[in-house]
Amino acid sequence: MTLPAGLRLRRAHPQDLDDVMWLEHASFPTDAWSASQMSGELYSPHGYYVVVETTDDGAPTIVGYAGLSSLAGNPVADVQTIAVSAEHRGEGIGRVLFTELLDEARRRGVEEVFLEVRADNPVAQVMYTAFGFEHIATRPRYYQPDGVDAWVMRAALAPAQTPAPGPVGQEALDA
């Protein structure tokens, strides 16, 4: 799966907080995470966050982000969040972000991945189902203040035959 021209995937870093929070509030106006929650995720040694940003003229703009949480040695991971700006939805960016999270889960030796998705978000539900996730439970009124139920979804991961490389530029961040 590839990104449209003019976009790139890279590992998120704490300096992305302001841009990620702008997109967080635009995407989730009633139940956005706080800046301190998101900062904690970006700094967490257990988290893996990636962004998609523009590469056109001017300063790069983050148009999507996603995060995974997985404790070292734990065979279970959780998709924490995923968002794509409204003007870039339908371009496959969400699929690229989600694929990268699942690839990272495999690199970490994860066997099961869980996530919550709003019961009123059929577009996301269809995407997760296409990746092999199944609806295993419902959390009533999970998303507040809207009172919307959350579907808990789960997928078993087959081990990676050959570890997939991380996002372009990852080697510079790991150095």
C-alpha positions as CSV (number, residue, x, y, z in Angstrom):
1,M,0.0,0.0,0.0
2,T,1.5,3.3,-1.0
3,L,0.7,6.9,-0.2
4,P,-0.4,9.5,-2.8
5,A,2.3,11.7,-4.3
6,G,3.3,14.5,-2.1
7,L,2.9,12.6,1.2
8,R,5.3,10.6,3.4
9,L,5.0,8.3,6.4
10,R,7.4,8.8,9.3
11,R,7.7,8.1,13.0
12,A,6.1,10.7,15.1
13,H,8.2,12.6,17.7
14,P,7.3,14.8,20.6
15,Q,7.8,18.0,18.5
16,D,4.7,16.9,16.5
17,L,2.4,17.5,19.5
18,D,0.9,20.8,18.4
19,D,0.2,19.5,14.9
20,V,-1.2,16.2,16.1
21,M,-3.4,18.0,18.7
22,W,-4.8,20.3,16.0
23,L,-5.8,17.3,13.9
24,E,-7.0,15.5,17.1
25,H,-9.5,18.3,17.9
26,A,-10.5,18.7,14.2
27,S,-11.2,14.9,14.0
28,F,-12.7,14.3,17.4
29,P,-14.3,17.6,18.4
30,T,-16.3,16.2,21.4
31,D,-14.0,13.6,22.8
32,A,-10.4,14.7,21.8
33,W,-7.5,13.6,24.0
34,S,-5.9,16.3,26.1
35,A,-2.4,17.6,25.1
36,S,-1.0,16.0,28.2
37,Q,-2.5,12.6,27.3
38,M,-1.1,12.8,23.8
39,S,2.3,14.0,25.0
40,G,2.5,11.0,27.3
41,E,1.8,8.7,24.4
42,L,4.4,10.4,22.2
43,Y,7.0,10.0,24.9
44,S,6.0,6.5,26.1
45,P,8.6,3.8,25.5
46,H,5.7,1.4,24.9
47,G,4.1,3.6,22.2
48,Y,4.6,3.6,18.5
49,Y,3.2,6.7,16.7
50,V,3.5,7.5,13.1
51,V,2.4,10.5,11.0
52,V,1.7,11.2,7.4
53,E,2.8,14.6,6.3
54,T,2.9,16.6,3.1
55,T,6.2,17.0,1.2
56,D,5.1,19.8,-1.1
57,D,6.4,23.4,-1.0
58,G,6.6,25.0,2.4
59,A,6.7,23.4,5.8
60,P,5.3,19.9,6.1
61,T,1.8,19.6,7.4
62,I,0.6,16.5,9.3
63,V,-2.5,15.1,7.6
64,G,-2.8,11.8,9.5
65,Y,-1.5,10.0,12.6
66,A,-1.9,6.7,14.4
67,G,-0.6,5.1,17.5
68,L,-0.1,1.7,19.0
69,S,0.7,0.7,22.6
70,S,2.5,-2.6,23.4
71,L,4.5,-3.4,26.5
72,A,7.9,-5.1,25.8
73,G,7.5,-8.8,25.6
74,N,3.7,-8.7,25.8
75,P,2.0,-10.6,23.0
76,V,-1.0,-8.1,23.1
77,A,-1.1,-4.6,21.6
78,D,-3.8,-1.9,21.5
79,V,-4.4,0.5,18.7
80,Q,-4.7,3.8,20.6
81,T,-5.8,6.2,17.9
82,I,-5.9,6.9,14.2
83,A,-7.0,10.1,12.4
84,V,-6.9,11.5,8.9
85,S,-7.7,15.1,8.1
86,A,-11.1,15.6,6.4
87,E,-9.6,16.9,3.2
88,H,-7.4,13.8,2.8
89,R,-10.0,11.0,3.7
90,G,-10.6,8.5,1.0
91,E,-7.0,8.5,-0.3
92,G,-5.9,5.4,1.5
93,I,-4.0,7.2,4.2
94,G,-5.8,5.5,7.0
95,R,-5.0,2.1,5.5
96,V,-1.3,3.0,5.2
97,L,-1.2,4.2,8.8
98,F,-3.1,1.1,10.1
99,T,-0.8,-1.2,8.0
100,E,2.2,0.4,9.6
101,L,0.8,-0.1,13.1
102,L,0.1,-3.8,12.4
103,D,3.6,-4.2,10.9
104,E,5.1,-2.7,14.0
105,A,3.0,-5.1,16.2
106,R,4.5,-8.0,14.2
107,R,8.0,-6.6,14.6
108,R,7.4,-6.6,18.4
109,G,6.2,-10.2,18.4
110,V,2.6,-9.3,19.1
111,E,0.0,-12.1,18.6
112,E,-3.2,-10.2,19.2
113,V,-4.3,-6.6,18.5
114,F,-7.3,-4.9,20.1
115,L,-9.0,-1.6,19.4
116,E,-12.1,0.4,20.2
117,V,-14.1,2.1,17.4
118,R,-17.2,4.2,17.7
119,A,-20.4,2.2,17.0
120,D,-21.5,5.1,14.7
121,N,-18.4,4.9,12.5
122,P,-19.2,2.3,9.8
123,V,-16.3,3.5,7.6
124,A,-13.7,2.6,10.2
125,Q,-15.5,-0.6,11.1
126,V,-15.4,-1.8,7.5
127,M,-11.7,-1.0,7.2
128,Y,-10.8,-2.9,10.4
129,T,-12.9,-5.8,9.3
130,A,-11.0,-5.9,6.0
131,F,-7.8,-6.2,8.1
132,G,-9.2,-9.3,9.8
133,F,-10.6,-7.7,13.0
134,E,-13.8,-9.0,14.5
135,H,-16.3,-7.3,16.8
136,I,-16.0,-9.2,20.1
137,A,-17.8,-6.9,22.6
138,T,-19.6,-3.6,23.0
139,R,-18.8,-1.0,25.7
140,P,-22.0,1.0,26.3
141,R,-21.7,4.8,26.3
142,Y,-17.8,4.6,26.1
143,Y,-17.3,7.8,24.1
144,Q,-18.2,10.8,26.2
145,P,-19.8,13.3,26.3
146,D,-21.7,11.8,23.3
147,G,-22.7,8.6,25.0
148,V,-21.8,6.6,21.9
149,D,-21.0,2.9,22.3
150,A,-17.6,1.5,21.5
151,W,-17.1,-1.7,19.5
152,V,-14.2,-3.7,20.9
153,M,-12.5,-5.4,18.0
154,R,-9.7,-8.0,17.9
155,A,-7.4,-9.7,15.4
156,A,-4.9,-12.4,15.7
157,L,-1.6,-11.6,13.9
158,A,0.4,-14.2,12.0
159,P,4.1,-13.7,12.7
160,A,6.0,-11.7,10.1
161,Q,8.0,-13.9,7.7
162,T,10.4,-11.1,7.0
163,P,10.2,-8.1,9.3
164,A,8.8,-5.1,7.4
165,P,10.9,-2.0,7.6
166,G,9.7,0.9,9.6
167,P,8.7,4.3,8.1
168,V,11.2,6.0,5.9
169,G,13.5,8.1,8.1
170,Q,13.1,5.8,11.0
171,E,16.8,4.9,11.0
172,A,17.6,8.6,11.7
173,L,15.3,8.6,14.7
174,D,16.7,5.4,16.1
175,A,20.3,6.6,15.8
